[in-house]
């Protein structure tokens, strides 16, 4: 996964979320927008066919699909999540995802 070194979001400055990350051919791109003691806010961009292999996290995670379509598997059950939809992934439960088309998402993580 490619991670560009970009600063976190500037406080008290409206920022179009679409400008925080861009899809790149054959790649996964991410940008951490905020990292706090209890969690983080990160945008991701996936080219079609790219994804994150199954893993677990000790934090509750919420994925909001900004555009495109992601197949997100939670505890082995696949869910098609489309632009404008959000899904919750419980802490310590295996999950992974794959982009069906070029896609962007916002990942919000909270300490469980």
mmCIF file of the C-alpha atoms, coordinates in Angstrom:
data_MODEL
# 
_entry.id   MODEL 
# 
loop_
_atom_site.group_PDB 
_atom_site.id 
_atom_site.type_symbol 
_atom_site.label_atom_id 
_atom_site.label_alt_id 
_atom_site.label_comp_id 
_atom_site.label_asym_id 
_atom_site.label_entity_id 
_atom_site.label_seq_id 
_atom_site.pdbx_PDB_ins_code 
_atom_site.Cartn_x 
_atom_site.Cartn_y 
_atom_site.Cartn_z 
_atom_site.occupancy 
_atom_site.B_iso_or_equiv 
_atom_site.pdbx_formal_charge 
_atom_site.auth_seq_id 
_atom_site.auth_comp_id 
_atom_site.auth_asym_id 
_atom_site.auth_atom_id 
_atom_site.pdbx_PDB_model_num 
ATOM 1   C CA . UNK A 1 1   ? 0.000   0.000   0.000   1.00 0.00 ? 1   UNK A CA 1 
ATOM 2   C CA . UNK A 1 2   ? 1.303   3.417   -0.880  1.00 0.00 ? 2   UNK A CA 1 
ATOM 3   C CA . UNK A 1 3   ? 1.017   6.100   1.761   1.00 0.00 ? 3   UNK A CA 1 
ATOM 4   C CA . UNK A 1 4   ? 1.878   9.626   0.776   1.00 0.00 ? 4   UNK A CA 1 
ATOM 5   C CA . UNK A 1 5   ? 3.265   11.822  3.478   1.00 0.00 ? 5   UNK A CA 1 
ATOM 6   C CA . UNK A 1 6   ? 0.639   14.523  3.816   1.00 0.00 ? 6   UNK A CA 1 
ATOM 7   C CA . UNK A 1 7   ? -0.298  16.505  6.879   1.00 0.00 ? 7   UNK A CA 1 
ATOM 8   C CA . UNK A 1 8   ? -3.405  15.748  8.875   1.00 0.00 ? 8   UNK A CA 1 
ATOM 9   C CA . UNK A 1 9   ? -6.416  17.979  8.275   1.00 0.00 ? 9   UNK A CA 1 
ATOM 10  C CA . UNK A 1 10  ? -5.930  21.554  9.330   1.00 0.00 ? 10  UNK A CA 1 
ATOM 11  C CA . UNK A 1 11  ? -8.225  22.459  12.254  1.00 0.00 ? 11  UNK A CA 1 
ATOM 12  C CA . UNK A 1 12  ? -11.173 24.780  11.554  1.00 0.00 ? 12  UNK A CA 1 
ATOM 13  C CA . UNK A 1 13  ? -10.703 24.640  7.767   1.00 0.00 ? 13  UNK A CA 1 
ATOM 14  C CA . UNK A 1 14  ? -13.451 23.134  5.571   1.00 0.00 ? 14  UNK A CA 1 
ATOM 15  C CA . UNK A 1 15  ? -11.885 20.545  3.263   1.00 0.00 ? 15  UNK A CA 1 
ATOM 16  C CA . UNK A 1 16  ? -13.637 18.720  0.408   1.00 0.00 ? 16  UNK A CA 1 
ATOM 17  C CA . UNK A 1 17  ? -13.252 15.046  1.300   1.00 0.00 ? 17  UNK A CA 1 
ATOM 18  C CA . UNK A 1 18  ? -12.878 14.178  -2.388  1.00 0.00 ? 18  UNK A CA 1 
ATOM 19  C CA . UNK A 1 19  ? -9.630  16.148  -2.440  1.00 0.00 ? 19  UNK A CA 1 
ATOM 20  C CA . UNK A 1 20  ? -7.989  14.180  0.362   1.00 0.00 ? 20  UNK A CA 1 
ATOM 21  C CA . UNK A 1 21  ? -7.137  11.067  -1.692  1.00 0.00 ? 21  UNK A CA 1 
ATOM 22  C CA . UNK A 1 22  ? -7.161  10.023  -5.368  1.00 0.00 ? 22  UNK A CA 1 
ATOM 23  C CA . UNK A 1 23  ? -7.387  6.639   -7.092  1.00 0.00 ? 23  UNK A CA 1 
ATOM 24  C CA . UNK A 1 24  ? -4.130  5.569   -8.752  1.00 0.00 ? 24  UNK A CA 1 
ATOM 25  C CA . UNK A 1 25  ? -3.885  2.800   -11.330 1.00 0.00 ? 25  UNK A CA 1 
ATOM 26  C CA . UNK A 1 26  ? -3.139  -0.584  -9.726  1.00 0.00 ? 26  UNK A CA 1 
ATOM 27  C CA . UNK A 1 27  ? -2.669  0.932   -6.280  1.00 0.00 ? 27  UNK A CA 1 
ATOM 28  C CA . UNK A 1 28  ? -4.065  1.572   -2.828  1.00 0.00 ? 28  UNK A CA 1 
ATOM 29  C CA . UNK A 1 29  ? -3.553  5.097   -1.509  1.00 0.00 ? 29  UNK A CA 1 
ATOM 30  C CA . UNK A 1 30  ? -4.359  6.284   2.015   1.00 0.00 ? 30  UNK A CA 1 
ATOM 31  C CA . UNK A 1 31  ? -4.167  9.497   3.981   1.00 0.00 ? 31  UNK A CA 1 
ATOM 32  C CA . UNK A 1 32  ? -4.579  9.849   7.723   1.00 0.00 ? 32  UNK A CA 1 
ATOM 33  C CA . UNK A 1 33  ? -6.734  12.908  8.295   1.00 0.00 ? 33  UNK A CA 1 
ATOM 34  C CA . UNK A 1 34  ? -6.637  12.807  12.101  1.00 0.00 ? 34  UNK A CA 1 
ATOM 35  C CA . UNK A 1 35  ? -5.055  10.586  14.721  1.00 0.00 ? 35  UNK A CA 1 
ATOM 36  C CA . UNK A 1 36  ? -6.285  10.977  18.280  1.00 0.00 ? 36  UNK A CA 1 
ATOM 37  C CA . UNK A 1 37  ? -5.780  8.974   21.467  1.00 0.00 ? 37  UNK A CA 1 
ATOM 38  C CA . UNK A 1 38  ? -9.064  7.101   20.983  1.00 0.00 ? 38  UNK A CA 1 
ATOM 39  C CA . UNK A 1 39  ? -8.977  6.517   17.245  1.00 0.00 ? 39  UNK A CA 1 
ATOM 40  C CA . UNK A 1 40  ? -8.315  7.820   13.761  1.00 0.00 ? 40  UNK A CA 1 
ATOM 41  C CA . UNK A 1 41  ? -9.891  9.128   10.565  1.00 0.00 ? 41  UNK A CA 1 
ATOM 42  C CA . UNK A 1 42  ? -8.359  7.928   7.268   1.00 0.00 ? 42  UNK A CA 1 
ATOM 43  C CA . UNK A 1 43  ? -9.350  8.151   3.610   1.00 0.00 ? 43  UNK A CA 1 
ATOM 44  C CA . UNK A 1 44  ? -8.456  5.352   1.196   1.00 0.00 ? 44  UNK A CA 1 
ATOM 45  C CA . UNK A 1 45  ? -8.548  5.064   -2.588  1.00 0.00 ? 45  UNK A CA 1 
ATOM 46  C CA . UNK A 1 46  ? -8.506  1.653   -4.302  1.00 0.00 ? 46  UNK A CA 1 
ATOM 47  C CA . UNK A 1 47  ? -8.193  0.836   -7.963  1.00 0.00 ? 47  UNK A CA 1 
ATOM 48  C CA . UNK A 1 48  ? -10.543 -1.936  -9.128  1.00 0.00 ? 48  UNK A CA 1 
ATOM 49  C CA . UNK A 1 49  ? -9.406  -5.310  -7.791  1.00 0.00 ? 49  UNK A CA 1 
ATOM 50  C CA . UNK A 1 50  ? -7.295  -3.803  -5.002  1.00 0.00 ? 50  UNK A CA 1 
ATOM 51  C CA . UNK A 1 51  ? -8.134  -4.399  -1.363  1.00 0.00 ? 51  UNK A CA 1 
ATOM 52  C CA . UNK A 1 52  ? -7.086  -5.186  2.169   1.00 0.00 ? 52  UNK A CA 1 
ATOM 53  C CA . UNK A 1 53  ? -6.575  -8.798  3.193   1.00 0.00 ? 53  UNK A CA 1 
ATOM 54  C CA . UNK A 1 54  ? -8.491  -10.206 6.135   1.00 0.00 ? 54  UNK A CA 1 
ATOM 55  C CA . UNK A 1 55  ? -7.271  -8.886  9.477   1.00 0.00 ? 55  UNK A CA 1 
ATOM 56  C CA . UNK A 1 56  ? -8.570  -7.890  12.907  1.00 0.00 ? 56  UNK A CA 1 
ATOM 57  C CA . UNK A 1 57  ? -8.371  -4.662  14.865  1.00 0.00 ? 57  UNK A CA 1 
ATOM 58  C CA . UNK A 1 58  ? -8.845  -3.987  18.564  1.00 0.00 ? 58  UNK A CA 1 
ATOM 59  C CA . UNK A 1 59  ? -10.878 -0.903  17.570  1.00 0.00 ? 59  UNK A CA 1 
ATOM 60  C CA . UNK A 1 60  ? -14.430 -0.494  16.290  1.00 0.00 ? 60  UNK A CA 1 
ATOM 61  C CA . UNK A 1 61  ? -14.287 0.515   12.632  1.00 0.00 ? 61  UNK A CA 1 
ATOM 62  C CA . UNK A 1 62  ? -16.804 2.253   10.398  1.00 0.00 ? 62  UNK A CA 1 
ATOM 63  C CA . UNK A 1 63  ? -16.403 2.458   6.614   1.00 0.00 ? 63  UNK A CA 1 
ATOM 64  C CA . UNK A 1 64  ? -18.282 5.095   4.626   1.00 0.00 ? 64  UNK A CA 1 
ATOM 65  C CA . UNK A 1 65  ? -17.980 4.466   0.885   1.00 0.00 ? 65  UNK A CA 1 
ATOM 66  C CA . UNK A 1 66  ? -17.501 7.844   -0.780  1.00 0.00 ? 66  UNK A CA 1 
ATOM 67  C CA . UNK A 1 67  ? -17.645 6.562   -4.342  1.00 0.00 ? 67  UNK A CA 1 
ATOM 68  C CA . UNK A 1 68  ? -17.451 3.213   -6.093  1.00 0.00 ? 68  UNK A CA 1 
ATOM 69  C CA . UNK A 1 69  ? -18.350 -0.163  -4.620  1.00 0.00 ? 69  UNK A CA 1 
ATOM 70  C CA . UNK A 1 70  ? -16.538 -2.315  -2.058  1.00 0.00 ? 70  UNK A CA 1 
ATOM 71  C CA . UNK A 1 71  ? -17.099 -5.926  -1.120  1.00 0.00 ? 71  UNK A CA 1 
ATOM 72  C CA . UNK A 1 72  ? -16.433 -5.976  2.614   1.00 0.00 ? 72  UNK A CA 1 
ATOM 73  C CA . UNK A 1 73  ? -16.276 -9.352  4.353   1.00 0.00 ? 73  UNK A CA 1 
ATOM 74  C CA . UNK A 1 74  ? -16.969 -9.361  8.090   1.00 0.00 ? 74  UNK A CA 1 
ATOM 75  C CA . UNK A 1 75  ? -16.558 -12.667 9.933   1.00 0.00 ? 75  UNK A CA 1 
ATOM 76  C CA . UNK A 1 76  ? -16.555 -14.403 6.544   1.00 0.00 ? 76  UNK A CA 1 
ATOM 77  C CA . UNK A 1 77  ? -19.831 -12.862 5.338   1.00 0.00 ? 77  UNK A CA 1 
ATOM 78  C CA . UNK A 1 78  ? -19.520 -10.618 2.249   1.00 0.00 ? 78  UNK A CA 1 
ATOM 79  C CA . UNK A 1 79  ? -21.411 -7.316  2.075   1.00 0.00 ? 79  UNK A CA 1 
ATOM 80  C CA . UNK A 1 80  ? -21.640 -5.095  -1.013  1.00 0.00 ? 80  UNK A CA 1 
ATOM 81  C CA . UNK A 1 81  ? -21.266 -1.511  0.186   1.00 0.00 ? 81  UNK A CA 1 
ATOM 82  C CA . UNK A 1 82  ? -21.917 1.248   -2.341  1.00 0.00 ? 82  UNK A CA 1 
ATOM 83  C CA . UNK A 1 83  ? -21.338 4.998   -2.484  1.00 0.00 ? 83  UNK A CA 1 
ATOM 84  C CA . UNK A 1 84  ? -23.216 6.752   0.300   1.00 0.00 ? 84  UNK A CA 1 
ATOM 85  C CA . UNK A 1 85  ? -23.499 3.619   2.462   1.00 0.00 ? 85  UNK A CA 1 
ATOM 86  C CA . UNK A 1 86  ? -21.768 2.968   5.785   1.00 0.00 ? 86  UNK A CA 1 
ATOM 87  C CA . UNK A 1 87  ? -20.955 -0.314  7.518   1.00 0.00 ? 87  UNK A CA 1 
ATOM 88  C CA . UNK A 1 88  ? -19.732 -1.060  11.043  1.00 0.00 ? 88  UNK A CA 1 
ATOM 89  C CA . UNK A 1 89  ? -16.998 -3.617  11.699  1.00 0.00 ? 89  UNK A CA 1 
ATOM 90  C CA . UNK A 1 90  ? -16.876 -4.778  15.329  1.00 0.00 ? 90  UNK A CA 1 
ATOM 91  C CA . UNK A 1 91  ? -13.581 -4.840  17.200  1.00 0.00 ? 91  UNK A CA 1 
ATOM 92  C CA . UNK A 1 92  ? -11.623 -8.113  17.110  1.00 0.00 ? 92  UNK A CA 1 
ATOM 93  C CA . UNK A 1 93  ? -13.761 -9.598  14.305  1.00 0.00 ? 93  UNK A CA 1 
ATOM 94  C CA . UNK A 1 94  ? -11.928 -10.616 11.092  1.00 0.00 ? 94  UNK A CA 1 
ATOM 95  C CA . UNK A 1 95  ? -12.654 -8.351  8.131   1.00 0.00 ? 95  UNK A CA 1 
ATOM 96  C CA . UNK A 1 96  ? -11.218 -7.496  4.722   1.00 0.00 ? 96  UNK A CA 1 
ATOM 97  C CA . UNK A 1 97  ? -12.294 -5.762  1.536   1.00 0.00 ? 97  UNK A CA 1 
ATOM 98  C CA . UNK A 1 98  ? -11.911 -5.575  -2.234  1.00 0.00 ? 98  UNK A CA 1 
ATOM 99  C CA . UNK A 1 99  ? -12.853 -2.766  -4.609  1.00 0.00 ? 99  UNK A CA 1 
ATOM 100 C CA . UNK A 1 100 ? -15.163 -3.920  -7.413  1.00 0.00 ? 100 UNK A CA 1 
ATOM 101 C CA . UNK A 1 101 ? -14.572 -0.651  -9.296  1.00 0.00 ? 101 UNK A CA 1 
ATOM 102 C CA . UNK A 1 102 ? -12.253 2.296   -8.544  1.00 0.00 ? 102 UNK A CA 1 
ATOM 103 C CA . UNK A 1 103 ? -13.436 3.404   -5.107  1.00 0.00 ? 103 UNK A CA 1 
ATOM 104 C CA . UNK A 1 104 ? -12.786 5.743   -2.213  1.00 0.00 ? 104 UNK A CA 1 
ATOM 105 C CA . UNK A 1 105 ? -13.765 5.334   1.415   1.00 0.00 ? 105 UNK A CA 1 
ATOM 106 C CA . UNK A 1 106 ? -13.518 7.029   4.779   1.00 0.00 ? 106 UNK A CA 1 
ATOM 107 C CA . UNK A 1 107 ? -12.401 4.795   7.658   1.00 0.00 ? 107 UNK A CA 1 
ATOM 108 C CA . UNK A 1 108 ? -13.286 5.920   11.184  1.00 0.00 ? 108 UNK A CA 1 
ATOM 109 C CA . UNK A 1 109 ? -11.799 3.929   14.066  1.00 0.00 ? 109 UNK A CA 1 
ATOM 110 C CA . UNK A 1 110 ? -12.671 4.220   17.772  1.00 0.00 ? 110 UNK A CA 1 
ATOM 111 C CA . UNK A 1 111 ? -11.226 2.523   20.822  1.00 0.00 ? 111 UNK A CA 1 
ATOM 112 C CA . UNK A 1 112 ? -13.638 -0.251  21.807  1.00 0.00 ? 112 UNK A CA 1 
# 
